[in-house]
């Protein structure tokens, strides 16, 4: 209750500025045309939230019969590189046709008035659309911000005990990580026939390295309800199986937990050989030999 509202509001402030930019790029939705969309493909996520009701990507694709690959690329701010000029124009026109027909005119009253909006009207509309955008991804916003906070907490805990943050050289064996160092968001290669990198939130080499010299691997996890954790519990099991196959069965993989993790989740992880430390008992990290 203390943290999530701040994270959401901060993101909404930034998102509001993106919405204003999308409105200005389309002359406050009065020129929502293929040419404007072509020049500003990254505005599409905002424009989908300007309709009544707001449109999910698949719904927009279905209603407009537009190319799904094109719409997906526009969501990332790009256009389809191999599409012919004529076909691109046709699909953009279809997308604009759906958006124009469904624009939420209660939010944008200037459309019916046939004049440009006042600064207050634009600010109000931008705040509403930004809130829609943030609400659609509220859980990831809060989860990502929580993870940043958790990493900062672990970093502060280690710094006070004489550890230093230091990146481990790419390609250098993991066992050669320097004692009393840690790093965040480190990619570890796994797999024999198909090599892939899996991200580890925190990697710590104790002052006195463990037998075998493998550092401690920590995954930061936070959850606002029990249901979400049960959906995600297999992610960690898959990760530890990949790590064990690549680095041995004694790889030290720990969860750093904040929030709602019930007995079903914890029991599942324990059965996979995964231990955990609660955020409110961060000093338990010392039991790992730190």
C-alpha positions in Angstrom: 0.0 0.0 0.0 3.0 2.4 0.5 4.9 1.5 -2.6 2.5 0.5 -5.4 0.6 3.8 -5.7 3.8 5.8 -6.0 5.1 3.5 -8.7 1.8 3.7 -10.6 1.5 7.5 -10.4 5.1 8.0 -11.4 4.6 5.8 -14.5 1.3 7.6 -15.3 3.1 11.0 -15.3 5.6 9.8 -17.9 2.9 8.1 -19.9 0.8 11.2 -20.0 3.6 13.0 -21.8 3.6 10.2 -24.4 -0.1 10.5 -24.9 0.2 14.3 -25.4 2.8 13.6 -28.1 0.5 11.2 -29.8 -2.3 13.7 -29.8 -0.2 16.4 -31.2 1.1 14.0 -33.9 -2.4 13.5 -35.1 -3.5 17.2 -34.6 -5.5 16.1 -31.5 -7.1 13.2 -33.4 -8.5 15.5 -36.0 -6.1 14.1 -38.6 -6.0 10.4 -37.7 -4.8 9.4 -41.2 -2.6 6.8 -42.7 0.0 9.5 -43.4 0.1 10.5 -39.7 0.2 6.9 -38.5 3.0 6.1 -41.0 5.0 9.0 -39.6 4.3 8.0 -36.0 3.7 4.2 -35.8 4.7 4.2 -32.1 1.5 6.2 -31.3 -0.7 3.1 -32.0 -0.8 1.8 -28.4 -2.0 5.3 -27.3 -4.6 5.5 -30.1 -6.0 2.1 -29.1 -6.8 3.6 -25.7 -8.5 6.5 -27.3 -11.5 4.5 -28.4 -14.7 3.4 -26.6 -14.2 0.8 -25.5 -10.4 0.7 -25.5 -9.1 -1.9 -28.0 -6.7 -4.7 -27.4 -4.2 -5.5 -30.2 -6.0 -8.6 -31.4 -9.4 -6.8 -31.4 -8.0 -4.0 -33.5 -6.5 -6.6 -35.9 -9.9 -8.4 -36.1 -12.0 -5.4 -36.7 -9.7 -3.8 -39.2 -8.6 -7.0 -41.0 -5.1 -5.5 -40.9 -2.0 -7.5 -41.1 -1.2 -8.7 -37.6 2.6 -8.6 -38.1 2.3 -4.9 -39.2 0.2 -4.0 -36.1 2.6 -5.8 -33.8 5.6 -4.0 -35.3 3.8 -0.6 -34.9 3.2 -1.4 -31.3 7.0 -1.4 -31.0 7.3 1.8 -33.0 8.2 0.4 -36.4 6.5 -0.3 -39.8 6.6 -3.6 -41.8 9.8 -3.4 -43.7 8.9 -5.8 -46.5 5.3 -4.7 -47.2 4.7 -3.0 -50.5 3.7 0.7 -50.5 0.2 0.0 -51.8 -0.5 -2.8 -49.3 0.9 -0.7 -46.4 -1.4 2.2 -47.3 -4.4 -0.2 -47.4 -3.7 -1.6 -44.0 -3.0 1.7 -42.4 -6.2 3.1 -43.8 -8.2 0.1 -42.4 -6.6 0.7 -38.9 -7.4 4.4 -39.1 -11.0 3.7 -40.2 -11.6 1.6 -37.1 -10.0 4.0 -34.7 -11.8 7.1 -36.1 -15.1 5.3 -35.9 -14.6 4.3 -32.3 -13.0 7.4 -30.9 -14.3 8.1 -27.4 -15.9 11.5 -28.1 -16.8 12.0 -24.4 -13.1 12.3 -23.7 -12.4 14.4 -26.8 -15.3 16.8 -27.0 -13.5 19.1 -29.4 -14.0 16.5 -32.2 -17.7 17.1 -32.4 -17.2 20.9 -31.9 -15.0 21.0 -34.9 -12.3 23.1 -33.2 -9.0 22.5 -31.5 -8.9 21.6 -27.8 -7.9 24.0 -25.1 -4.8 23.2 -23.1 -7.0 22.1 -20.2 -9.0 19.8 -22.4 -5.9 18.2 -23.9 -4.4 17.7 -20.4 -7.6 16.1 -19.1 -7.9 13.8 -22.1 -4.2 12.9 -21.8 -4.5 12.0 -18.2 -7.5 9.7 -18.9 -5.8 7.9 -21.7 -2.6 7.5 -19.7 -4.6 6.0 -16.9 -6.1 3.5 -19.3 -2.6 2.6 -20.6 -1.2 2.2 -17.2 -4.2 0.2 -15.9 -3.8 -2.3 -18.8 -0.3 -3.1 -17.6 -0.6 -2.2 -13.9 0.8 -5.5 -12.6 4.0 -5.4 -14.7 4.5 -1.7 -13.7 4.3 -2.5 -10.0 6.2 -5.8 -10.3 9.1 -4.2 -12.2 9.3 -1.2 -9.8 9.2 -3.6 -6.9 12.1 -5.6 -8.4 14.2 -2.5 -8.7 13.5 -1.7 -5.0 14.4 -5.3 -4.0 17.7 -5.1 -5.9 18.5 -1.8 -4.3 17.8 -3.3 -0.9 20.1 -6.3 -1.5 22.8 -4.0 -2.8 22.6 -1.8 0.3 22.7 -4.9 2.5 25.9 -6.1 0.7 27.6 -2.8 0.6 27.4 -2.4 4.3 29.2 -5.7 4.7 32.1 -4.8 2.5 31.0 -6.2 -0.8 31.4 -4.1 -4.0 29.2 -4.1 -7.1 31.3 -5.2 -10.0 30.3 -6.7 -13.4 31.7 -10.1 -14.3 33.5 -10.2 -17.6 31.5 -11.8 -20.4 32.9 -15.2 -21.3 34.9 -15.6 -18.1 34.0 -18.8 -16.2 31.4 -18.2 -13.5 33.6 -19.8 -10.9 36.3 -17.1 -11.4 34.0 -14.3 -10.2 36.0 -12.3 -7.7 35.3 -12.8 -4.0 33.3 -10.1 -2.2 31.6 -8.9 -5.4 28.1 -8.9 -6.7 26.3 -7.9 -9.9 22.7 -7.4 -11.1 20.9 -8.8 -14.2 23.6 -11.2 -15.3 23.0 -13.5 -18.2 24.2 -17.0 -17.7 24.6 -19.4 -20.7 22.8 -22.7 -20.4 22.1 -25.6 -22.8 24.4 -27.9 -24.7 22.9 -28.4 -28.1 21.1 -25.0 -28.1 22.9 -22.3 -26.1 20.7 -19.7 -24.6 21.2 -17.0 -21.9 19.0 -16.8 -18.9 18.9 -13.7 -16.7 19.7 -13.9 -13.0 18.7 -10.9 -10.9 21.6 -11.0 -8.4 24.9 -12.9 -8.5 27.1 -12.8 -5.4 30.5 -14.3 -4.8 31.0 -14.6 -1.0 34.1 -13.2 0.7 35.0 -16.8 1.3 33.8 -18.6 -1.9 31.8 -21.8 -1.5 33.2 -25.2 -2.2 33.3 -25.4 -6.0 33.5 -21.6 -6.2 30.0 -21.2 -7.7 28.5 -17.8 -6.7 25.1 -17.5 -5.1 22.3 -16.8 -7.6 19.2 -14.9 -6.4 15.9 -14.3 -8.1 13.9 -11.3 -6.8 10.1 -12.0 -6.6 7.2 -9.9 -5.5 3.5 -10.6 -5.7 0.3 -8.8 -4.8 -1.9 -11.8 -4.6 -1.7 -15.6 -4.2 -3.2 -16.5 -7.6 -0.5 -14.8 -9.6 2.3 -16.7 -7.8 0.7 -20.1 -8.6 0.7 -19.2 -12.3 4.4 -18.2 -12.2 5.8 -21.0 -9.9 7.0 -23.2 -12.8 9.2 -20.4 -14.1 11.7 -20.9 -11.3 11.6 -24.7 -11.6 12.5 -24.5 -15.2 15.3 -22.1 -14.5 16.9 -24.2 -11.8 16.7 -27.3 -14.0 18.6 -25.4 -16.7 21.2 -24.1 -14.2 21.8 -27.5 -12.7 22.3 -29.0 -16.2 24.8 -26.4 -17.0 26.6 -25.8 -13.7 25.9 -28.9 -11.6 23.3 -30.0 -9.1 24.9 -28.0 -6.2 24.2 -24.6 -7.9 23.0 -22.2 -5.1 19.7 -20.7 -6.4 17.7 -18.7 -3.9 14.4 -16.7 -4.1 14.1 -13.3 -2.5 10.4 -13.0 -1.7 8.1 -10.0 -1.0 4.3 -10.3 -0.8 1.8 -13.1 -1.2 3.6 -16.5 -1.5 1.5 -19.2 0.1 2.1 -22.8 1.0 1.2 -24.1 -2.4 3.8 -22.0 -4.1 6.5 -22.6 -1.4 5.9 -26.3 -1.3 6.2 -26.5 -5.1 9.5 -24.6 -5.0 10.8 -26.7 -2.1 10.1 -29.9 -3.9 12.3 -28.6 -6.8 15.1 -28.0 -4.3 14.7 -24.2 -4.3 15.1 -22.3 -1.0 14.1 -18.7 -0.3 14.7 -15.7 1.9 11.9 -13.3 2.9 12.6 -9.6 2.2 11.5 -8.6 5.8 14.2 -11.0 7.0 17.0 -10.0 4.7 19.6 -10.8 7.4 18.8 -14.5 6.6 21.1 -14.0 3.5 24.0 -14.3 6.0 23.1 -18.0 6.4 24.2 -18.5 2.8 27.8 -17.8 3.9 27.9 -14.1 3.1 
